[in-house]
Amino acid sequence: MKVSSLPLDTWVVVEPTTADDVMLLSKHATQCEAEAECTKRNSGLARPRYQALRILSPTAGNLGCASPRHQVHRAA
């Protein structure tokens, strides 16, 4: 599932699969519930794999914005 396809304003637990794809594992009413499940899933793993998150607004790609094809470098 694309990150941009996740439900808005809902706490979810996901497993990242690629740079912009995730596997939606569950939806929760509260942050506490989502983080508790995430902690339980990550327990015993050498590196945390699961994430609890909440999408508050559509991503830029859904708004018709395109990312620049060039890199922006900050002045030193």
Contacts in CASP RR format, 6 or more apart in sequence:
PFRMAT RR
TARGET T0000
AUTHOR 0000-0000-0000
METHOD contacts of the structure
MODEL  1
MKVSSLPLDTWVVVEPTTADDVMLLSKHATQCEAEAECTKRNSGLARPRY
QALRILSPTAGNLGCASPRHQVHRAA
1 21 0 8 1.000
1 22 0 8 1.000
1 23 0 8 1.000
1 24 0 8 1.000
2 20 0 8 1.000
2 21 0 8 1.000
3 20 0 8 1.000
3 21 0 8 1.000
3 22 0 8 1.000
3 55 0 8 1.000
3 59 0 8 1.000
4 20 0 8 1.000
4 58 0 8 1.000
4 59 0 8 1.000
4 61 0 8 1.000
4 62 0 8 1.000
6 12 0 8 1.000
6 14 0 8 1.000
6 22 0 8 1.000
6 24 0 8 1.000
6 53 0 8 1.000
6 55 0 8 1.000
7 27 0 8 1.000
7 55 0 8 1.000
8 55 0 8 1.000
8 56 0 8 1.000
8 57 0 8 1.000
8 58 0 8 1.000
9 54 0 8 1.000
9 55 0 8 1.000
9 56 0 8 1.000
10 27 0 8 1.000
10 28 0 8 1.000
10 54 0 8 1.000
10 55 0 8 1.000
11 27 0 8 1.000
11 28 0 8 1.000
11 29 0 8 1.000
11 30 0 8 1.000
11 31 0 8 1.000
11 33 0 8 1.000
11 34 0 8 1.000
11 52 0 8 1.000
11 53 0 8 1.000
11 54 0 8 1.000
12 24 0 8 1.000
12 25 0 8 1.000
12 26 0 8 1.000
12 27 0 8 1.000
12 28 0 8 1.000
12 34 0 8 1.000
12 52 0 8 1.000
12 53 0 8 1.000
12 54 0 8 1.000
12 55 0 8 1.000
13 25 0 8 1.000
13 26 0 8 1.000
13 28 0 8 1.000
13 34 0 8 1.000
13 37 0 8 1.000
13 38 0 8 1.000
13 41 0 8 1.000
13 50 0 8 1.000
13 51 0 8 1.000
13 52 0 8 1.000
14 22 0 8 1.000
14 23 0 8 1.000
14 24 0 8 1.000
14 25 0 8 1.000
14 50 0 8 1.000
14 51 0 8 1.000
14 53 0 8 1.000
15 22 0 8 1.000
15 23 0 8 1.000
15 25 0 8 1.000
15 49 0 8 1.000
15 50 0 8 1.000
15 51 0 8 1.000
16 22 0 8 1.000
16 49 0 8 1.000
16 51 0 8 1.000
17 23 0 8 1.000
25 37 0 8 1.000
25 41 0 8 1.000
25 50 0 8 1.000
26 34 0 8 1.000
26 37 0 8 1.000
28 34 0 8 1.000
28 37 0 8 1.000
28 52 0 8 1.000
31 52 0 8 1.000
31 54 0 8 1.000
34 52 0 8 1.000
34 53 0 8 1.000
34 54 0 8 1.000
35 52 0 8 1.000
37 52 0 8 1.000
38 50 0 8 1.000
38 51 0 8 1.000
38 52 0 8 1.000
41 49 0 8 1.000
41 50 0 8 1.000
42 48 0 8 1.000
42 49 0 8 1.000
42 50 0 8 1.000
60 67 0 8 1.000
END
